[in-house]
């Protein structure tokens, strides 16, 4: 139970935008300040951000969705239940909720390029047909999923920390819920990856390592690394790596030729600089944002590369600016490889 002293005090007036969001959620807040905080990014100065609520909402959603799946599918084994849980609370899923329900337009932020990221992602989502079990072609901006988690926490707290009441309110926002049928209709990327390469007589392996709180998975074909995937969950990182490899199959050989040796995140900045020099592009532009308390700061880096179009990628949060830049550069190299720019 969250202590009342730690919650925002109720707002004296209800702004029109609050009513608009409440209409989306089909829920009226007793304390609208909670909703305001849930939709405020840490880049906004002198305002409490959604970070604490996002942390809490992540746990609430994991619990409530687990409860739903456990009772809805009594014959499913633990492994399949786990995959269903990931499919319903992943960054890819929750970011789609933010787009489909229009929550993203109420986010208060001072981030650079956030509109471009949302526009690119929303454009890809519009082309999708029905629920997507394992994510789509364009990587979901994490801050979109963050606001769904923070709004979930705001509703849960405002509703008196009543899990059943919360689920009755929030379930409609998450629909369509991914079930066993959807997972069966959309083959698991790792399984598909092995099938494709085994038919070609090639040796494919997926390995992973953990850096800070993030897992980095690598797909190697005949000993050469060809794709990466990241996530806070090991299995999702492996799925993301397999999906990226499958999505770039037509361009796979050019990618292998350009990366002369294994992909190493430590070398990402250098390789990205070499690529820009090779193509006479401007040097990569790095922007780093910090978040978290003074004793435990985290850094997220955005990198922009201008070729014939503007490419923008955001790396996972890291405990140092240097690691954040490396992660962003690594993401950019993967994105450029998939767009056939390597």
N, C-alpha and C positions, 0 to 999 in steps of 0.2 A: 504494500500500500504506500503510495507516495505521500509524503508529509505535506499538508496544506501550506505550510510556511514556505515550501520550495516552489510553489506554483505562482504564476503571474496573477496579480490582483485583477478582479473583473474590470472591464472597460466601462466608463460611464455612458458611452454611446455606441450604438451598433452601426458601423459604416455600411454603405451600400454594397461594397465588394464582399463584405462578410456575408450578407444575405445571399449574394450570388453564389458563393461557395457552399453555403448551407443548403441551397437549392440543389446543387450537384450531389451533395452528400445525403440529402434527404434527412438532415439532422440539424436541429437548432441548438447552438451552444449556450449553456448557462454562463460560461466564462469565455467570451469571444477573444480575450487576450491570448488564450491557448492557441487558437487558430491562427492569430497573427504571428505568434512565435513560430508555429509549425511551418509557415510559408516565408520565413525570413532567412536568407542565406548568410553565412558568416562574413561575406564580403561587404555587407551593409554595416557601416560604422555606427557605434553607439546604439546598438539594438541587440537584444538577446536573439541568438540564432536558433535554428532548429536542431542543432547537433545532439543535444541531450534527448530531445523527443525522438529523434531518428534512432538513437541507440535503444531507447525503450520500445519504440514501435516495432523494430526488427524482432525483438524477443516476443512481443505480444502476437505478432502475425505468425511467427513460427509455431507458437503454442496453439493458437486458435485454429490454424489450418491443419495442424497435426491432429487435433481433436476431431475436426470434421472428417478427415480422411480415414482415421481409425474406425469411426462408426459407420461411415458411408460404404466402406469396402472391407467387410469383416473377413473375407477369405484371402486378401492380399498379404503376401509375406513382407517382412521388414524391408528388404531391398527395394521392392517395387513401391512401397509406401514412401521410402526415402526419395526415390526419383520423382514421385508425384509431388512431394513437398517442395523439392527444389524447383520443379517446373512452375509452381504456383506462387512462390515467394522470391524468385530470382530477380536480379536487377533488370533483366530483359522483360520479364513479366510485369513488374511494378512500373517500369518506365512506360510501358504500353498503357497501363491504367491511367497514368498522368496525362498521356496524349488523348486517349479515347474519351476521358471524362472532362478534359479541358482544364485540369488543375494547374498545369504548367503556366498558364497565362496570368495566374495570380501570384507567382513566385516573385518575391522582392530580392533583387540581387544587383551586384555591381561587377559581375564577372564579364570579362571580355570574351567575345565570340560565342556566348551562350545561346543567343538567338540563332546563329548559324547552325550550331549543333542540333538544336531542337528542330529547326526547319528541315535539315537533312534527314534526321531520324523520323520525324512525323511523315515526311514524304514517302519513306520506305514502308512505314507501318500502314499507310493508306492502301498500298498495293497488296497487302496480305489478305488472305481469305480465311477468316475464322481464327481460332486460337492457335498460337504458335508455342509448341511445347519446349523447344530448345533455343529460341532466339532467332533473329532474322539476319539479313545481309548487312545491315548497318548497326554498328555497336551502339547500344543504348547509353546515353549520357547518364552517369551515375546519379547526378543531382535530381533527375526526374524520379528515380526510384526512392531517393532519400525523402522527398517531400510526401510521397505516399506513406512511407513508414512514420514520418513525423506527424502527419495528419491522423494516422491510425492511433498513435499514442495520445494525441490531443483528445480524440473522441473517447478512447478508453478511460482516460482520467476524468474527463467531463461527465461521463456516464456512471461515475462512481466505482470504477474498476470492476465492473460487472462483466465477466467474459461472455456470458450468454447474450446479454443485451448488446454488447459491442458487436458480436458476430451477426446478430440480426440486422444491425445497422450497416455493417461494413461488407457483408457478403455480396450484396448487389453491386458494390463498386468493383469487386474483383472478378465478377463474372465476365466471360465464361470461365468456370473453374476447369482446369485441365484434369481429365480423368484417364483411366486405363485405355479407353478407346482412342483418345487423341494421341497418346504416347505410341500406341500400336500403329496408327496411321502415319506418324512421323518417325521414321526409323532413327534409332539412336546413332548420332554421328560417329562414335568410336567404332561401333559394330560395322557400319557402312564403310568406314575408312579401311579397316582390315580386309573386308571382302573385296574392295576395289583393287588393292595392291596385291593381295594373294592371287587374284586372277591373272595379274601381270607377272607373277613370279618374283615380286620384289619384297624385300625385308623391311617391314615398317615397325617402328617402336615409338611408344609415348613415354617419356620420362618427365619427372617433375622435381622441383626444388622449392623451398620456402624461403622467402626474403621478407623479413619483418613479419607482417601478418598476411602477406600475399603469396599464393602459390603460383609458380610459373611452370607451365607444362610445355614440353617441346616434342614436336613430331619429327622423327628422322626417317628418311627413306634411303635404304642401302648405305647407312652410315652418315648421311648428310642431313643437317637440320634444315627443315623447309617451312616450319610454321610454329608460332607460339600462341599460347592462350593464358590468360591470367584470371584469377578470382580469389576471393577469400576462402573458398571451399576447394579442396583438392580435386574432387570429381568434376566440378563445374569447369575448373581450369583445363582439365583434360578434354572435356567436351568442347570447350571453346577452341582449343588447339586443333582438334580433329575437324571441327566445322570450318575453321579458317583454311586448313589444308584442302578440304574438299572444294571449297569455294574458289580456290585458285588453281585447280587442276589444269585448266587450259594454259595457264601462264607458268606452270610449275618449273619447267626446264629453264626458262630465262631467269627465274628467281634463283635456282641452284647455281647457275653460271655466275651471276653477279656476286652472290655471297661466297667468296672464295675461302671456304673453311666454315667451321661451325658458327652458328649465331651465338654471340655472347653479349649479354646485356651490358657488360662493362665496356664493350667497344662500340656501343650504339651511337654515342655522340660523334665519335670519330668517323664511323661509317656513314652517318647522315651528312656530315660535312663533306666527305669525299664525294658522295652522290650529288650534292648541290654543286660542288666545283666542277664535277664531270659534265653536268648538264647546263652550266653557266646560269644557275639559279641563284638568287640572293641567299645569303647565309640564313640558317634557321633562326627564327625569333622565339626565344624562350621567355615565358612569363610564369613566375612562381607565386603561389598563394600559400599563406600559412594559417593554421587553425589549431585549436586545442589550447589547454592551459599552458602557462609559462614553463612548468616543469616537464611537460610532455607534448611538445609541439609536433605537428605533422605538416608536411609540405606536399602540395599537389602542383604539378607543372603542366602548363599548356605550351605546345610547340606549334608554330605556324611555318609552313613551307609554301613559297609562291612559285609555281611552275606556270603552266598555261592557265591553271586555276589555283585557288587558295585551298590548301589542305590544312586542317586543324585536328590535332589529337591531344587528348588529356591523359596523362599517366596516373597510375594508382598513387595513393598517398604513401609517403615515405617519411622516415624519421630524420632525414637530412635533405638539404636542397640539392646536393650533388646526386644522390640516389634518385630523387624526384626527376631531375633532368635526364638521367640515363633511362628511366622508365618511359618518359615521354618520347624520347628519341627512338627507343625500341618500338613503341606503338606506331610511330610515324613510319618507320621502315616497313612494318607489316602492312600498314594501310597503303603505302605506295606500291608494295609488291602486288597487292590484290587489285590495284587500279592500273597495273601494267606500266608503272612508271620507273621500274628498276632496269 
